[in-house]
Amino acid sequence: MTGEKDILSRDEYIQKIIEFSEEIDFESLERDGVLTKEGAWYRVLKWSLVPENVRKRVTAMSDDKKGFKVKFSKPTKKMQQLAAKFQKS
């Protein structure tokens, strides 16, 4: 690592906004046996099958005798509004 900051292009920045504004399809991930809901947490059953865009949304991790579980960020209304604005243009 050189200590330089990564600079995103406008298109990359817009793509990140759109990715973080989308809801995570937890039903599909649970149905496929990737995650299971445990209160406010999700138990990770198959980390290798968690999509990269979902991995980027992890905000907390916890480890116990059953394995590990995570919490995810939720898209804010402001982020969704901004994404909608970029998707129209």
N, C-alpha and C positions, 0 to 999 in steps of 0.2 A: 504494500500500500504506500502510495506516495504522499498521502496527506491532502491531495487535491480533492475538491468537492465535485461530485458528479453534477453536471448541469443538464437538465432535461430540456428537450426541444419543446416547442409549443404543442405539437401533436402528442408527444409522450406525456406531457402534463395533463392534457385533456383526457387522454386514455386512462390515466390514473384516477382522475376525478370520476370518470364514468364507472370504472371498476369499483371504487369505494362507495359509489352511490347505489349500487345494485344490492338487492337482498340476497342472502345466502340461501340456497335451496336445501334447508336442513332435512326436509322430508325425504328427498332423494338420497342424501348421504346416509340417513338412518336406514332407509329401505335397502340400500346397497351394503349395509353392514360396516360402514366406515366409521360412524359416530353413533353414540346413544346419549340421549338427554338425561342429565342427572341434576335436577334443580336448575340453577343458573349456569351450570357447567355442561360441557359435552365430553363424555368419555371417548377417547380416541382408540378405536379398535384396529384400524389399518392406516397408519400415518402415510404410508407410501401412496395411498389412493386419495388422500386429501388434495384437491386441486390447488395449484400454486396461488391463484388469486384468493382462495379461502385461507390458505396458510398465512398470507400477508395480513389478514384481518385478526390474527390472534393477539389478544391484549393481555392475557394472563395464562400461566401454566401452573399446574399443581401435580405432584407425584405422590402416590400412595401405594399400598400393597397390591391394589388391583391394576396398577398401571398409571397412565397419566391422563389428565383431563385439561381442557382449555376453555377459555371464554373468548368470545369474538366481539369486535366492534360492530355497532349498528350504524347504518348510514343516517346522517343527520338530514333534517328537512332542507337545510341550506345547501348541503352537498348535492342532494337530489335536484334542487332547483337549478343549481349551477350546471349539473350534468344535462338536464333537460334543455337548458339554454344552448349548450354546446352542440347537442344532438340535433337541434333545429337548424343550426347554421352550417 
